[in-house]
Amino acid sequence: MIDLWYAPTPNGIKIALFLEEAEMEYRIQRINISKGEQFRPDFLAISPNNKIPAITDSAPPDGGKPVSLFESCAILLYLAEKSGKLLSGELRERHVTLQWLFWQAAGFGPMLSQNHHFNHVAPQAVPYAIERFQVETQRLYGVLNRRLEASPWLGGAHYSIADIATWPWVMNHAHQRIPLADYPAVKNWFERIRTRPAVERVLHP
Ligand SMILES: N[C@@H](CCC(=O)N[C@@H](CS)C(=O)NCC(=O)O)C(=O)O
C-alpha cells in the first residue's frame, strides 16, 4: 500500500495522476499546507523539506522496510520503476523523458511558482520581479510549445512521467497570465491529457 501525503496543488496532483494512470492502490493522507500541517513532526520525519507531496510505500520492490520519499519527480521515478509503467525501457526515449522530467523540476515548476508568488501573493507589487518571472514563464511555454510541435509527448512516442509532471502546472495557465491560444501545440497536448479517464478521476474524485 502506498500512502500519499497530499494537497491538491500542481506538485501533489502529479502523484495522484500517476497512481490513477498506473492503477496502483493508494491512500491519501491530506496535509493542509495553509494551516501549517507540513511542519508537523510526523510529516517532517517523512518530508524534511516541509513540502508535499511525499509517499510511504509499505511494500517496496526489495521486500524490505517501508520506503518514504519526498520531491515529486523523485517519487514519479520511483513509482515508474516499481510499476514498469509510464517510463520507456528504450534507452533514448527513457533519457529524453528524464531530461524533460528534470526540466520540469528545475525550471518550469520553480519559475511558474515565482510568477504565481509575485502576481498573487507578494504583499507589495515588485514590478521588476513581476516582469522577470512573466518573461521567463513565456519563454518556458515557448520551449514547451516547440517540443510539442516536434513530438506528440514530451518523452517521444509515449505518454510518460514527464507529461504527468508538467501538465498540472499548465492547468493554471490563466492564473499565470498565459493565453494558451498563443501556444497551440501546448493547448493541443493539454486537451489530450485533460480527457484521460485517470485525469478525470483525480480532478473530480
Ligand atoms: N520541489 C518540490 C516542491 C514541492 C512544493 O513546492 N510543495 C508545496 C505545495 S505545491 C508545499 O508543500 N509548500 C508548503 C511549504 O512550502 O511550506 C517537489 O517537486 O515536490
The ligand as an SDF file (V2000), in Angstrom:
LIG
                    3D

 20 19  0  0  0  0  0  0  0  0999 V2000
   10.3280   20.5740   -5.4900 N   0  0  0  0  0  0  0  0  0  0  0  0
    9.2220   20.1330   -4.7070 C   0  0  0  0  0  0  0  0  0  0  0  0
    8.2810   21.2900   -4.4910 C   0  0  0  0  0  0  0  0  0  0  0  0
    7.1250   20.9050   -3.5670 C   0  0  0  0  0  0  0  0  0  0  0  0
    6.3160   22.1290   -3.1740 C   0  0  0  0  0  0  0  0  0  0  0  0
    6.6610   23.2830   -3.5100 O   0  0  0  0  0  0  0  0  0  0  0  0
    5.2300   21.8700   -2.4430 N   0  0  0  0  0  0  0  0  0  0  0  0
    4.4000   22.9590   -1.9640 C   0  0  0  0  0  0  0  0  0  0  0  0
    2.9790   22.7750   -2.4740 C   0  0  0  0  0  0  0  0  0  0  0  0
    2.9460   22.7040   -4.2600 S   0  0  0  0  0  0  0  0  0  0  0  0
    4.3740   22.9240   -0.4450 C   0  0  0  0  0  0  0  0  0  0  0  0
    4.2450   21.8670    0.1510 O   0  0  0  0  0  0  0  0  0  0  0  0
    4.5020   24.0910    0.1980 N   0  0  0  0  0  0  0  0  0  0  0  0
    4.4570   24.1840    1.6260 C   0  0  0  0  0  0  0  0  0  0  0  0
    5.5900   24.9910    2.2140 C   0  0  0  0  0  0  0  0  0  0  0  0
    6.4610   25.4470    1.4420 O   0  0  0  0  0  0  0  0  0  0  0  0
    5.6320   25.1950    3.4260 O   0  0  0  0  0  0  0  0  0  0  0  0
    8.5090   18.9560   -5.3950 C   0  0  0  0  0  0  0  0  0  0  0  0
    8.5330   18.9030   -6.6240 O   0  0  0  0  0  0  0  0  0  0  0  0
    7.9660   18.0870   -4.7050 O   0  0  0  0  0  0  0  0  0  0  0  0
  1  2  1  0
  2  3  1  0
  2 18  1  0
  3  4  1  0
  4  5  1  0
  5  6  2  0
  5  7  1  0
  7  8  1  0
  8  9  1  0
  8 11  1  0
  9 10  1  0
 11 12  2  0
 11 13  1  0
 13 14  1  0
 14 15  1  0
 15 16  2  0
 15 17  1  0
 18 19  2  0
 18 20  1  0
M  END
$$$$
